[in-house]
Amino acid sequence: MRVHRLDAEKAIRLLTVGNLRNAKLRVKRVQDYVLIPLNIDVNIDDLGKALEGVQWAICEDNFEEVSTGRTYKDILRGRIPEHVLSRLPSSFDVIGDIAVINLKEGANDVLKYGVVIADALMGVARNVKSVYVSVGGLQGEFRLRALHYLGGERRTKCVHKEYGIKLRVDIAKAYFNPSLAEEHRRVAELVKDGELVADLFAGVGPFTLHIVTKRRAKVFAVDINPDAIKCLLESLKLNRSRLIGEVVAIAGDASSFISVVRRGAFNRVIMNLPRKALDFLPYVKEAVAVGGVIHVYVIGESLEEVLSKVRGELDPGMHIVGATRVLDYSPRKYIFRVDVRRAA
């Protein structure tokens, strides 16, 4: 279940007292919300009674099992050289049942102890079946990770869950950020039934899938990476029973797509490409209907810096109507979502 972070402590206490919380799984924080795992036989009525006065929502997600308090680095201490251990971050990404350890540079010394590291990680995250290391961040036009296999099952495809939505992901062939689950949901909740939406740089389609399982909207999901679009098409099959909207999936360049649509075609455009979204803004302006909104994602050190960048690209009749810090990008840099409305 999901509760706002300000209600999390109270909700956890009430659920524990009522024997409704699954204490074997780890509570997780997603943006401004906390996801609390429940026992499988929980009754909705019992939840309502136990959480009177607390706003909550049922959701589905992946959770790590609670360990004995030891981290994978604790297990590795004394089993691998200290200089290798010091290079490993304390946290790692979990996508479906695949874990990815992110390194800034060079993996040769880590790869020597790959099996040992993978076994330690799978020992504390028992839902994980495969372990990889990613070196140097995202690379190339398709924003792919430079992956090296460490241990477990040797595969890169999995099914990741967000709020009960199943996403097919191939971590070797398509970009996906598991930290954006709440942002995907938040934007989907802004969409209204009947809207025509362009999800540019859609990747494997998390924004699209959240929208069409929640709203009777039509989404054009565009990504230049054909493997990302293949994942989206597989996800549509996996979520067939939940779909209430419509998806047109397009493997192609976003600017080429925008150049052939009619003026004012879309009620909403999502531009989740933080490094380059502002470069595409001139192409997108004319494609948005009067009253429509562009969600543009931008990297910056402060909200003021980001707002200044976006204002510099706007035409008369376009106004910023909202801005949110979404995610930490690097030390002292963040990803922001800026909402721009076309008024005329």
Backbone hydrogen bonds, N-H to C=O, Kabsch-Sander energy under -0.5 kcal/mol:
donor,donor_aa,acceptor,acceptor_aa,energy
2,R,57,A,-3.1
3,V,34,V,-2.2
4,H,55,Q,-0.5
5,R,32,D,-2.6
7,D,4,H,-1.9
8,A,4,H,-0.7
8,A,5,R,-0.7
9,E,5,R,-0.5
11,A,7,D,-2.6
12,I,8,A,-2.9
13,R,9,E,-2.0
14,L,10,K,-2.5
15,L,11,A,-2.7
16,T,12,I,-2.2
17,V,13,R,-2.3
18,G,14,L,-2.0
19,N,16,T,-1.3
20,L,15,L,-3.0
21,R,15,L,-1.0
22,N,37,P,-2.0
23,A,21,R,-1.1
25,L,22,N,-1.4
26,R,64,E,-3.5
28,K,35,L,-2.1
30,V,33,Y,-2.9
33,Y,30,V,-2.1
34,V,3,V,-3.1
35,L,28,K,-3.1
36,I,1,M,-2.9
36,I,34,V,-0.5
39,N,20,L,-2.5
42,V,39,N,-1.6
47,L,43,N,-1.8
48,G,44,I,-2.3
49,K,45,D,-2.0
50,A,46,D,-2.4
51,L,47,L,-2.5
52,E,49,K,-0.9
54,V,51,L,-2.5
57,A,2,R,-1.6
62,N,161,K,-0.6
66,V,24,K,-2.9
75,I,71,T,-1.9
76,L,72,Y,-1.6
77,R,73,K,-1.3
78,G,80,I,-0.6
79,R,76,L,-2.8
80,I,76,L,-1.3
84,V,81,P,-0.7
85,L,81,P,-2.3
86,S,82,E,-2.4
87,R,84,V,-1.0
88,L,84,V,-0.6
88,L,85,L,-1.1
93,D,100,V,-2.5
95,I,93,D,-0.5
95,I,98,I,-3.1
96,G,94,V,-0.6
98,I,95,I,-2.2
99,A,130,S,-2.9
100,V,93,D,-2.7
101,I,132,Y,-2.8
102,N,100,V,-0.5
103,L,101,I,-0.6
103,L,134,S,-3.5
111,L,107,A,-2.9
112,K,108,N,-1.2
113,Y,110,V,-1.4
114,G,111,L,-1.8
117,I,113,Y,-2.6
118,A,114,G,-2.8
119,D,115,V,-2.4
120,A,116,V,-2.0
121,L,117,I,-2.4
122,M,118,A,-2.7
123,G,119,D,-1.1
124,V,120,A,-0.9
124,V,121,L,-0.9
125,A,121,L,-2.1
126,R,124,V,-0.5
128,V,125,A,-2.0
129,K,97,D,-3.5
130,S,97,D,-1.4
131,V,151,G,-2.5
132,Y,99,A,-2.5
133,V,148,H,-2.6
134,S,101,I,-3.1
135,V,146,A,-2.1
136,G,103,L,-2.4
137,G,103,L,-0.5
139,Q,144,L,-2.6
143,R,140,G,-1.5
144,L,139,Q,-2.4
145,R,171,I,-0.6
146,A,137,G,-0.6
147,L,145,R,-1.1
148,H,133,V,-2.1
150,L,131,V,-2.5
151,G,131,V,-1.5
153,E,129,K,-2.8
155,R,153,E,-1.6
158,C,169,V,-2.4
160,H,158,C,-0.5
160,H,167,L,-3.0
162,E,165,I,-2.1
163,Y,60,E,-0.9
164,G,60,E,-1.9
165,I,162,E,-2.6
167,L,160,H,-3.5
167,L,165,I,-0.6
168,R,166,K,-0.5
169,V,158,C,-2.4
171,I,156,T,-2.2
171,I,169,V,-0.5
173,K,170,D,-1.5
174,A,170,D,-2.0
180,L,177,N,-1.5
181,A,178,P,-0.7
184,H,180,L,-2.6
185,R,181,A,-1.9
186,R,182,E,-2.7
187,V,183,E,-2.3
188,A,184,H,-1.8
189,E,185,R,-2.0
190,L,186,R,-0.6
190,L,187,V,-1.2
191,V,187,V,-0.8
191,V,188,A,-0.8
194,G,216,R,-2.6
195,E,192,K,-1.8
197,V,195,E,-0.6
197,V,218,K,-2.9
198,A,268,R,-2.4
199,D,197,V,-0.6
199,D,220,F,-2.7
200,L,198,A,-1.0
200,L,270,I,-1.7
201,F,222,V,-0.7
202,A,199,D,-0.6
202,A,222,V,-2.7
204,V,175,Y,-0.7
205,G,202,A,-2.1
209,L,205,G,-2.8
210,H,206,P,-2.2
211,I,207,F,-2.2
212,V,208,T,-2.6
213,T,209,L,-1.2
214,K,211,I,-1.3
215,R,211,I,-3.1
217,A,215,R,-1.7
218,K,195,E,-2.4
219,V,217,A,-0.5
219,V,246,E,-2.9
220,F,197,V,-3.0
221,A,219,V,-0.8
221,A,248,V,-2.1
222,V,199,D,-2.4
222,V,220,F,-0.7
223,D,250,I,-2.1
228,A,225,N,-0.5
229,I,225,N,-1.6
230,K,226,P,-2.0
231,C,227,D,-1.8
232,L,228,A,-2.0
233,L,229,I,-2.5
234,E,230,K,-2.0
235,S,231,C,-2.3
236,L,232,L,-2.2
237,K,233,L,-1.2
238,L,234,E,-2.0
239,N,235,S,-1.9
240,R,237,K,-1.3
242,R,239,N,-2.0
243,L,239,N,-0.9
243,L,240,R,-0.7
244,I,212,V,-3.1
245,G,212,V,-2.0
246,E,217,A,-2.6
248,V,219,V,-2.8
249,A,247,V,-0.5
250,I,221,A,-3.2
252,G,223,D,-1.5
252,G,250,I,-0.9
257,F,253,D,-2.1
258,I,254,A,-2.7
259,S,255,S,-1.8
260,V,256,S,-0.6
260,V,257,F,-1.2
261,V,257,F,-0.5
261,V,258,I,-0.9
264,G,286,E,-2.8
265,A,262,R,-1.4
266,F,287,A,-2.9
267,N,196,L,-2.3
268,R,196,L,-1.4
269,V,293,V,-2.2
270,I,198,A,-3.0
271,M,269,V,-0.5
271,M,295,H,-3.1
272,N,200,L,-0.9
273,L,271,M,-1.5
276,K,273,L,-1.6
277,A,273,L,-2.5
279,D,276,K,-1.1
280,F,276,K,-1.0
280,F,277,A,-0.9
281,L,277,A,-0.9
283,Y,280,F,-1.2
284,V,280,F,-1.3
285,K,281,L,-1.9
287,A,284,V,-1.6
288,V,284,V,-0.6
288,V,285,K,-1.2
289,A,266,F,-3.2
291,G,342,R,-4.5
292,G,289,A,-2.6
293,V,267,N,-2.1
294,I,340,V,-2.9
295,H,269,V,-3.3
296,V,294,I,-0.8
296,V,338,V,-2.6
297,Y,271,M,-2.0
298,V,336,F,-2.4
299,I,274,P,-0.8
300,G,334,Y,-2.3
306,V,302,S,-2.0
307,L,303,L,-2.8
308,S,304,E,-1.9
309,K,305,E,-1.9
310,V,306,V,-2.3
311,R,307,L,-2.6
312,G,308,S,-1.6
313,E,310,V,-1.9
314,L,311,R,-1.2
318,M,315,D,-1.7
319,H,341,R,-2.6
321,V,339,D,-3.0
322,G,339,D,-1.1
324,T,337,R,-2.5
326,V,324,T,-0.6
326,V,335,I,-2.9
327,L,335,I,-1.5
329,Y,330,S,-0.5
329,Y,333,K,-2.4
330,S,333,K,-1.7
333,K,330,S,-2.7
334,Y,300,G,-2.9
335,I,327,L,-3.2
336,F,298,V,-3.1
336,F,334,Y,-0.5
337,R,324,T,-3.1
338,V,296,V,-2.9
338,V,336,F,-0.5
339,D,322,G,-3.0
340,V,294,I,-2.7
340,V,338,V,-0.6
341,R,319,H,-3.2
342,R,292,G,-2.4
343,A,317,G,-3.4
343,A,341,R,-0.8
344,A,317,G,-1.1
